[in-house]
């Protein structure tokens, strides 16, 4: 069911490094207050304090005493920070360089009061505080810097060491809590200069809380590295020295590993003032000693030219899934001597399971009883594979705060989903009471997390964030969830259902969710104008009954907002906003959305400002239906409000404003430039304008629009324009625009009852579908968001062809119409997979009716073997004509020709790709272009047998005629001929094809030696001849000789051989060939290696 893997959770000993001094200075250069004195003065123990800052003065009721980190500390009064503080005598003068601020605190009480720790109001309000926007338990550094929150650095009633490090080279501020990195926030170039810098206060609110203790306040003029932060936290400076001092600074592995055998890796550090060439490491697993590791190798001192650390592998261990494992390691005998400083020798880590696989939350015998315990494991242990939490049906009253999950990635996603598969089965709810815990589900740097098919709710009266995103949370998806906030009576962002502000959270998607209630449905802000958020998607959501604003989107690079539905009819008595879109740059997409704002309110359907496209990367605002206004209110309402936007295409939008306000406008534009206004329908019912153009340069093109108002002035452009003719004259635009009442079906539904907008637009390449998903006419599309066919006409369109395995979609009517297809379906669209006749009856919401029929015919298939030729063979210089028997819409021959037929004058293989309505197919054909043959042959011989090989060149239908020169002939291509006697013969080959005939002659010579011709008084003979395969060989020799006999057939194949051995005088040998075929045979007698051959016949 589930797979468990393991990850390290480090529980580092709080080490007091009381026995070392680092060769680089660890004491601050600007301010260093130990607060170990009596009275109202404080020594500045910095290495090189600025002039006049050798001592600081306690102001107001500040005192030194109590239990600080090292001795005593600074004790807070809870008084006003402008009166109770430490006067440092130093004017803030950090400039553009790096710096570090460190301080230790204890006894911070639980409170909502802001407690300032230090600051300088004249240095860009540079300050540090807890509570307020920082949140309880946290410190925030604020001012001329991008806010840095150190989470958990101000724990209630507990000691803590906080360090802020600005690195001007890296361009960021890092926050550390008790020596461990807590946050990294990128910064622009800082230049911090001001007046009097104070510690323990600021100039407003409260300084240190009553009874709070601060100790070891340190201000450096450099950026401490992570190791020095770790070395000096919870430590008193200066650190004393030891010649030979080593320790384990960290346990580095295993990290994010699956169960099984893994290496244990640690880092050894030289804390002493001598170089180390050897050291021993002892280590245990769950208290059980492991084999010690002896390290041999040079480890330099801090500040030396060589590394002062060494990472080593101590050994391996078989880690069991699901079981905590404690690893402890410590050093002994550096350089072979006793280490006198033991407080920094040891480090411990606890191994816990990471997660991968499927888990359950809630219900009977779950893996986790609730979200909190599951998320605690995720935050602590991470993942090493995809994780799915199936949430059982039920109500879960709790908060979820999901941090950066180690191991999460595009492959290793984390999914929370209802086990039942629908959103109503799971409710996660929480009532927040404080600003710093204002969330039900919070993404605090979490990436690759999916929330699916659940309901999430916030029930706090003042604080009502259902979901909050921050901390660079990227690539998360919320799908098919209910985001519930209940009715709201405030415009405060504290009641925004979805909230993200001041953090660059990229590639987050919200798909098919319902947002209901709250002050804002979604308040989604990126980091700023110079650091736009990327990849934001809102698709198919419902934004319902927000009190003040629906979707508010700021600081985005190419966001997509599409197919969303917004409805607001708020009790708020002032202006409300549907969609509010600002600084949405580049390829911003806002399409297929609807908004109904009213009818009891006034305000904005879509407020769009400072959204700038780029050349070739324009914004698209298309296919939207926006209704706004209260017909009984004289307050101003806007359907679309555009200000300071550039390079945006606004096309096929339907807008309706109902208002009694004379300044209401269906469309308003000012500022910006290079925007296009095409195919839109702007209607105002009331005394207001259909369109109001406040700036002449806003539009680069405007045409094919519909402007209509029941007021006295149609539009405004350099003054009131009473009608379309005057608007055309003053703008020089809108030549093809119209002014008609489209008769929208209702305030809530801007599908039209009139046919006046039908076929009145112009094609837009980027808008091929309408708001309902119906295809737009490619030549004469409709004006407005809806593409429709008049019910009085052929609204189903022309008859269609259907291909095999194809699905066609037929469209009729509008969403509110009554529709009945011949198939019994009652939807706007009908999917057709088979040919036939289809008809539909439509009763419009406007009261009109219509019927139409369409015939769907099976299209020809693209198939093979569709190339025909008038001939596949021709004799040059003739030609052949090739034709596609498949009628297509395009032809692509391998000759680069594009006609249905081509003429070819050379032989070869020709390929055709043909495309028709159903797709494309490919076929090929081979054509032979021939000439008169060129005859030739080669010959090999064996005795009186000749083997002829044809080497002629000829195409087409070829015939061969051989004349062997002995009165015999053959019509084979490669014949074999046996001559009856040795000699030289003239052989002629005649080759013919459709293009002509040619001959070639050559001679062939065949030789053989007879048995009666061996000479020297010797004779050999065979009898009878012819015979039946059995005959006698007579031999007569004058001298002794070695004799061998071999018989071959006319193909030269040996069928008999025998060694007769030494023969003297006369000898007779009976030879029996056995069963052999009749024919000519050859006998060869080899006498002392001299062969003699003759032929005989087997009958």
Beta strands, then each sheet from edge to edge (+ up, - down):
strand 1: 2-10
strand 2: 31-33
strand 3: 41-43
strand 4: 55-58
strand 5: 63-65
strand 6: 73-75
strand 7: 86-95
strand 8: 99-106
strand 9: 115-120
strand 10: 126-130
strand 11: 139-142
strand 12: 148-150
strand 13: 160-167
strand 14: 172-177
strand 15: 180-186
strand 16: 192-199
strand 17: 213-220
strand 18: 246-253
strand 19: 257-258
strand 20: 260-270
strand 21: 276-285
strand 22: 288-289
strand 23: 293-299
strand 24: 309-319
strand 25: 325-332
strand 26: 346-361
strand 27: 383-391
strand 28: 394-397
strand 29: 400-403
strand 30: 414-418
strand 31: 426-430
strand 32: 441-444
strand 33: 449-452
strand 34: 455-458
strand 35: 467-470
strand 36: 477-479
strand 37: 482-486
strand 38: 498-500
strand 39: 509-511
strand 40: 514-517
strand 41: 520-525
strand 42: 533-534
strand 43: 537-539
strand 44: 542-544
strand 45: 549-557
strand 46: 560-562
strand 47: 565-568
strand 48: 576-585
strand 49: 589-591
strand 50: 594-598
strand 51: 603-609
strand 52: 619-622
strand 53: 625-629
strand 54: 638-643
strand 55: 648-651
strand 56: 654-658
strand 57: 665-670
strand 58: 675-678
strand 59: 681-685
strand 60: 689-693
strand 61: 699-703
strand 62: 706-709
strand 63: 715-717
strand 64: 720-721
strand 65: 800-802
strand 66: 808-811
strand 67: 818-821
strand 68: 829-832
strand 69: 836-843
strand 70: 849-858
strand 71: 867-869
strand 72: 873-875
strand 73: 880-884
strand 74: 890-893
strand 75: 901-904
strand 76: 908-916
strand 77: 919-930
strand 78: 937-942
strand 79: 945-950
strand 80: 959-963
strand 81: 969-970
strand 82: 976-978
strand 83: 983-993
strand 84: 996-1006
strand 85: 1019-1023
strand 86: 1030-1049
strand 87: 1054-1072
strand 88: 1079-1087
strand 89: 1090-1098
sheet 1: 19+ 1- 26+ 25- 21+ 22-
sheet 2: 19+ 1- 26+ 27+ 30+ 33+ 36+ 39+ 43+ 46+ 49+ 52+ 55+ 58+ 61+
sheet 3: 19+ 1- 26+ 25- 21+ 23-
sheet 4: 2+ 17- 6+ 5-
sheet 5: 2+ 17- 8+ 13- 14+ 15-
sheet 6: 3+ 4- 7+ 16- 9+ 10- 11+ 12-
sheet 7: 18+ 20- 24+
sheet 8: 28+ 31+ 34+ 37+ 40+ 44+ 47+ 50+ 53+ 56+ 59+ 62+
sheet 9: 29+ 32+ 35+ 38+ 41+ 45+ 42+
sheet 10: 29+ 32+ 35+ 38+ 41+ 45+ 48+ 51+ 54+ 57+ 60+ 63+ 64-
sheet 11: 65+ 70+ 69- 67+
sheet 12: 66+ 68-
sheet 13: 71+ 73- 75+
sheet 14: 72+ 77+ 76- 74+
sheet 15: 78+ 79- 82+
sheet 16: 81+ 80- 83+ 84-
sheet 17: 85+ 86- 87+
sheet 18: 85+ 86- 88+ 89-
end
